[in-house]
Amino acid sequence: MKTVEQSLFLKDLLSHNNLQKNLAVPKLVEKILSRKEGTLTATGAVCATTGQYTGRSPKDKFIVRDDICEEFIDWGLVNQAIDEESFERLYEKVITYLKNKEELFQFKGYAGADEKYRLPIEVINEYAWHNLFARQLFITPTDEELKTHQSEFTVVSAPTYKADPEVDGTNSETFILISFKKRIILIGGTEYAGEIKKSIFSIMNYLLPQRDILSMHCSANVGQEGDVALFFGLSGTGKTTLSADPYRRLIGDDEHGWSPNGVFNIEGGCYAKCINLSQDKEPQIYNAIRFGSVLENVILEDESRLPDYDDTSLTENTRAAYPLENIDNITSPSIAGHPNTIIFLTADASGTLPPISKLTKEQAMYHFLSGYTSKLAGTERGVTEPQATFSACFGSPFLPLAPSTYAKMLGDKIDQYNSSVFLVNTGWTGGSYGIGKRMKLSYTRAMIHAALEGELNTVETTHDDVFGLKIPMHVPGVPDEVLVPKKTWEDKAAYDMEAKALAMKFHENFKKFKLASNDIKEAGPLYRSV
């Protein structure tokens, strides 16, 4: 139920004399166009730009330190604290600012496809296009559900309100503030719609584990025989692309819960990167971008208004938001059984990790806690080329609790349901970034298909001396030499140098997991500097 404090806190905003409530998609599109917030494209989608901020602002995210959450939050650089008084002062300023707007937009819906575990939410927006984004990304209630809907968490989004860091206690003009006591998320100073989506994911990562549900930054699909696959990975590693498989039904592309009943989608839509998107390579995503969808920072051709997905003049982090129903091959409702196969995706810019390897239980725990990838351009402010990064549980920016909480839950579930785990590198091959090339999507799809079909359980393997991984020597549809990274490099000495450097980065990062068992610590790369 909505808390009394939350109701009082929102009273002024909800009494706005022109609050547009749960508008249908066509009405929202009309509002977007009449308010000149976006442009109608040739595909029927609307296209908006986000100004200065074309990615998330993790350094501007804070959690209110209060008696409700203080002992549970993993405080630090990821989960920065802000005091209750600063939150309330800034909230009052934002409410006063929004009350003077000609109109505001409200969406009521749910996070969580499993009715037993779903969270009723509402999103109040300054922009109509942000409200359409929320409607497409979260779960829309039926007319009957809307009659009894009682929001338990509210997002208030005021992108044109800018904070004063010296007065408001923020790090910049941008702010994403989460109050678990007030059950409110306050967003301002950024027009990037992804902050709305990820803020709800952050609170689900706090609430679900309290109900013995593992919340996960992963995509998921299900095969014709009911076998379920999870795809963990940070932005740009291929979660959305690889889970959109014409031979498997999509459960969801980014956020899921794993309950005693199985897997369920937290969202009702997809938020896909669309840089270099083409109908040939990714037909499901390409065809999903139609009326009601939202394009972010995509350049349109002047006359035809066709999207030019190859144009990165605004950002490489171009995005498309669309409802799950726009994908032909989905499971509805977005729930399924327990995972048979778990894929950890990494986009390794060093070009030294194997394209696929099967992990032991201990290796799975090590790589889950490590969460290695190369942060790709555009996903965060200031990132212009791939940077090696370690994000615990493949989602550190969105985890309010200690990574060990989620890792222990995953390990227990792997044991309980005997899930197979693979590490898949969708990054560079034949050399590091700038020398090598990205792994062909067709090769990655072939490797994942073989993993899901059980074809790699008995295949001959070779041992990687640096990373300690077992590499399959044969995968149907993939040249044998591609499977062993060193064979793809012309300069073998350069490969050795890069691989050993990456191994040491793994070891250095893992030092922070002091409570991990020795078995897990020893499951990392074999190479250690003397």
C-alpha positions, 0 to 999 in steps of 0.5 A, a space after each residue: 500500500 502507498 505509505 501515508 508519508 508518500 501520499 502527503 509528499 505527492 499531494 500537491 503534485 497530484 492536484 495539478 489542474 492539468 495532470 494528464 493521466 494514463 493517456 493512450 499511445 495515440 494521444 501521447 504521440 499527438 501531445 509530443 508533436 504538438 509540444 514539439 518535443 519530437 519528430 514523427 519518423 517514417 516508421 511511425 515512431 517518434 524521435 526525440 533528442 536528449 540534449 547534453 546528456 546522452 547516457 546515464 549519470 551514475 555520479 549524480 545518483 544518490 540514495 537518501 540515508 534514513 532509518 528505513 534503509 541505512 543498515 541495508 545499503 552498500 554505501 560507497 561510490 556507487 550508492 552515494 548517500 544524501 541526507 533527508 533534509 537535502 532531499 526534502 528541500 530539493 523535492 519542494 523546489 522541484 514540486 514548486 517548479 512543476 506546479 507552474 507547468 501548463 500540463 504534466 503527464 502521469 502513468 500508472 503501471 507495474 514493475 514485475 510480470 508475475 502478479 505475486 511479486 509485482 510493484 505498483 508504480 507511477 511516473 509523473 513527467 514534465 515531458 510527454 515523450 518521457 511519459 510515452 517512454 515509461 508507458 512502453 517500458 513498464 507494464 500497462 494495467 488493464 482498465 479493471 486493474 487501473 481502477 484499484 491501482 495504488 502506487 507503492 513507488 513514484 518517479 517524479 521527472 523534471 528534466 529542465 530543473 537544474 540543481 545548484 550543487 553548492 546549495 542542494 548537496 548534489 554533484 552537478 545540475 543533474 540528480 537522481 535521488 531515491 528515498 525508500 522512506 518516502 518511496 519517491 525517485 526524484 530526477 532532474 537536470 537530464 533529459 536522458 529517459 534511461 534514468 527513469 527505467 534504471 531508477 525503477 530497476 534499482 529499487 527492485 534490486 532492493 525490494 526483491 531480495 527481501 522476498 527471496 527473489 534474485 533480481 538480475 540485469 539480464 535478458 531471457 528467452 525460452 525454447 520450444 521445449 520450455 528450456 530457459 536461458 538467461 543472458 547477463 551483461 552490461 550495456 553494449 554486450 548484446 543482451 537485447 540482440 542475442 535474446 531476440 532469437 526467431 527460434 526462441 520466445 522472448 521473455 524480456 531484454 534487460 531486467 528479471 527476477 528469479 523467484 521460487 516459481 521461475 523467471 519473470 520480466 520486471 518490465 513490459 518493453 525493450 530499450 535497445 541500442 540501435 547503433 548500426 541497426 539493420 533489418 538483415 542482422 537484427 530483423 526482430 528489433 528493426 521491425 519492432 520500431 513502429 508506431 508508439 515506439 520512441 527513438 532517442 538521439 537517432 538522426 533522421 534523413 531530412 526528406 524521408 524521415 527514415 532513421 539513419 542508424 549508422 549516424 552517430 553524430 549525436 552519440 553512439 548510444 542511440 536507443 529505441 524503446 518499444 513494447 514487448 508486443 512489438 516483437 513477434 515471438 514473445 511469451 505472454 505473460 512474461 514468465 517462464 520456468 527455472 533457467 537451464 542455461 546462463 550466459 555471461 556476456 562480455 565485450 572484451 576490448 583487449 581481444 584476449 578472452 575466448 569467444 565461449 567457454 564453459 564455467 565451473 560453479 566456482 568460475 561462474 561465481 568468480 566471473 559473476 562477482 567480477 562482471 568484466 566487460 569493456 564499457 562502450 562509447 556513449 553508455 555513460 557521460 564521458 565514455 568515448 572509446 572502450 574502457 575495461 571495467 568491472 561491474 559486480 553482478 553485471 549491474 553494479 550501478 543498479 545494486 543497492 545491496 552488497 554484491 555478495 547478496 546477489 552472488 550467493 542467491 545466484 550460486 544457490 540457484 545454480 546448485 538447486 536447478 543444475 544450470 549450465 553457465 558459459 562465458 561468451 565474449 562478444 568483443 574483439 578478435 584478431 587484436 585489441 580495439 583499434 587493431 582487431 574487429 568485433 566478433 561476427 554476430 553470426 559466430 556468436 549466435 552459432 556458439 550460443 545455439 550450441 550451448 543452449 542445445 547442449 552440444 558443448 557439454 561433451 565436445 573436446 576442449 583446450 585449456 587456456 593457460 592465462 585465464 584457466 578456461 576450457 575452450 571448445 575446439 569445435 562449434 558448428 558454424 564457427 571456424 576452429 581458429 576463431 575459438 582460440 583467441 591467440 590463433 587469431 592474432 598475427 603478433 603472438 607476443 602482443 597477445 601474451 602481453 595483453 592477456 596477462 595485463 587483463 588477468 592482472 586487472 581481474 586479480 586486482 579487482 577481486 581483492 575487494 571481495 575479501 569474504 569470497 571463499 578460497 575456491 572462488 578466489 582460485 577460480 580466476 585467471 591462472 596467470 599472476 605476476 611474480 
